[in-house]
Amino acid sequence: MRKRSVGINVRVSVTEKRKMTLMAKRCGLSLSEYLRQRALGYEPGGHPPKEVFDVLDKLDEMAESCSVRDGAAISAHTDRLRDLLIGGN
């Protein structure tokens, strides 16, 4: 087994991290392994159509433009939809 001892720190938005985490989960990989494979040119299976992400992005934008309470409610619903569409549990 290879020894991995060097880290890479990348800043992403909450929405981007949520997408990456769910895509990794959909592929049955840890987030680190998913990102490593993508960066090295591999394409893990299980990617939903781009339109799914477009709709989820719009829902996230709606949540961010609402009041804190309403935005939190919309985000909770969006998270449930994301799990259903992308294969969360």
N, C-alpha and C positions, 0 to 999 in steps of 0.2 A: 504494500500500500504506500502511496506517495505521502510524504509529510508536507502538509501545507502550514507554513509558518508566517506568511506575509499577508497582511490584511489590506483591503482597499476600502476607503471610506467614500461613499457617494451620497450626496444630499438629493432627496426627492420630496415631492409633495405627499401629503397624506393620501390623496387619491391615487397617485402613482404607486405608492407602497401597497395600498390595498389591492390594486390591480395585479401587481407583481406577485404578491402573496397568494392571491386566489388562483392565478395562473399556475404557479408552482404547485399548489395543492391539487389542482385539476390534473397535473401531470404526474402526481405522486412523488414530487421532489421537495426537498427543503428549499427555502428561498435562496440560500447560498448556492446550492447545486444547480437550481434553475438558472440563476444569473450567470454562473460559471459556464454552463452549457451554451447559453445564448451568446455570451461574449466570445466563446471559442468557435462559434459558427454552427453549433448544433441547433436543431429545431425540435424540441420535445413536442410530442403529440398532444392533441386535445385543445387546440386553439379554437375558440368560438369565432364567428364572423366579426369583422370590424364594426359592423352596425350595432352589435350588442354593446360594444364599448362606447360608441357614439351616444346611444340612448342613456347609458349609465353616466356618462360625462355630463349630459344635459341635466339629468336629475341632480347630480352633485352641484352643478352651477346654481340650480334653483334653490337647493338647501343653503348654499353659501350666501345667497342674496336675501334670505328670510331672516326674521328675528331669531335670536338664539334658541328660544323654545321651539318655534316652528321648524327652524333649520335642523334641530336635533331630531325632531319627529320624522322629518323627511329623510334625513340621513339613516335613521333606523330602518325605515321602509326600503330605502335604496339598498342598504346592506342585505336585507332579506331577498330582494329581487336579484341582487348580484349573486348571492349564494345559489339561488334557484337557476339562474341563467348560466352561470359559469361552473356550477357543480360543487358548491360548498355543501357542508352537512347541515 
